[in-house]
Amino acid sequence: AVVSTQSGHYGRGSGSNQNNAEVKRLQGEVTDLNTAIEGLEKERDFYFSKLRDIEVVCQEKEGDDAYAKFVADIIEILYATEEGFGPAEDGGVEAELEGEPEIDDEEAEEQEEY
């Protein structure tokens, strides 16, 4: 999610210097925001990877009676959604779930397989 910038021709005169200064200031702001976005995307991917690893371990232990309750509790936490947010769609943007029916764990696992 990187925003591009372009500097255009703003004409001549005293307003031109102000416009150029404003364009440079805005370009700097865009650069700063792009850097922040990249950092946040890396952090998101890092924590998603950790959660995915936990999910895989839980799926491996699901049939083990010694861990059944523990694994069920973790799976419930992993698949819980907050109102207004759901699984990532369209390149990582959270989708709003207003009016959509909730799905159970079995359906969630089936959706992840595609």
For each residue, the residues with C-beta under 8 A, 3 or more apart:
1: 37 41 91
2: 34 37 38
3: 30 33 34
4:
5: 26 27 30
6:
7: 20 23 27
8: 23
9:
10: 15 16 19 20 23
11: 15 16 19
12: 16
13: 16
14: 17 18
15: 10 11 18 19
16: 10 11 12 13 19 20
17: 14 20 21
18: 14 15 21 22
19: 10 11 15 16 22 23
20: 7 10 16 17 23 24
21: 17 18 24 25
22: 18 19 25 26
23: 7 8 10 19 20 26 27
24: 20 21 27 28
25: 21 22 28 29
26: 5 22 23 29 30
27: 5 7 23 24 30 31
28: 24 25 31 32
29: 25 26 32 33
30: 3 5 26 27 33 34
31: 27 28 34 35
32: 28 29 35 36
33: 3 29 30 36 37
34: 2 3 30 31 37 38
35: 31 32 38 39
36: 32 33 39 40
37: 1 2 33 34 40 41
38: 2 34 35 41 42
39: 35 36 42 43
40: 36 37 43 44
41: 1 37 38 44 45 92
42: 38 39 45 46
43: 39 40 46 47
44: 40 41 47 48 92
45: 41 42 48 49
46: 42 43 49 50
47: 43 44 50 51
48: 44 45 51 52
49: 45 46 52 53
50: 46 47 53 54
51: 47 48 54 55 78
52: 48 49 55 56
53: 49 50 56 57
54: 50 51 57 58 74 78
55: 51 52 58 59 75 78
56: 52 53 59 60
57: 53 54 60 61
58: 54 55 61 62 71 74 75 78
59: 55 56 62
60: 56 57
61: 57 58 64 67 71
62: 58 59 68 71 75
63:
64: 61 67 68 71
65: 68
66:
67: 61 64 70 71
68: 62 64 65 71 72
69: 72 73
70: 67 73 74
71: 58 61 62 64 67 68 74 75
72: 68 69 75 76
73: 69 70 76 77
74: 54 58 70 71 77 78
75: 55 58 62 71 72 78 79 105
76: 72 73 79 80 105
77: 73 74 80
78: 51 54 55 58 74 75
79: 75 76 105 108
80: 76 77
81: 85 86 97 102
82: 85
83: 97
84: 96 97 98
85: 81 82 94 95 96 97
86: 81 89 94 95 96 97 100
87: 95 111
88: 91 92 93 94 95
89: 86 93 94 95
90: 93 95
91: 1 88
92: 41 44 88
93: 88 89 90
94: 85 86 88 89
95: 85 86 87 88 89 90
96: 84 85 86
97: 81 83 84 85 86 100
98: 84
99:
100: 86 97
101:
102: 81
103: 107 108 111
104: 107 108
105: 75 76 79 108 109
106: 109 110
107: 103 104 110 111
108: 79 103 104 105 111 112
109: 105 106 112 113
110: 106 107 113
111: 87 103 107 108 114
112: 108 109
113: 109 110
114: 111
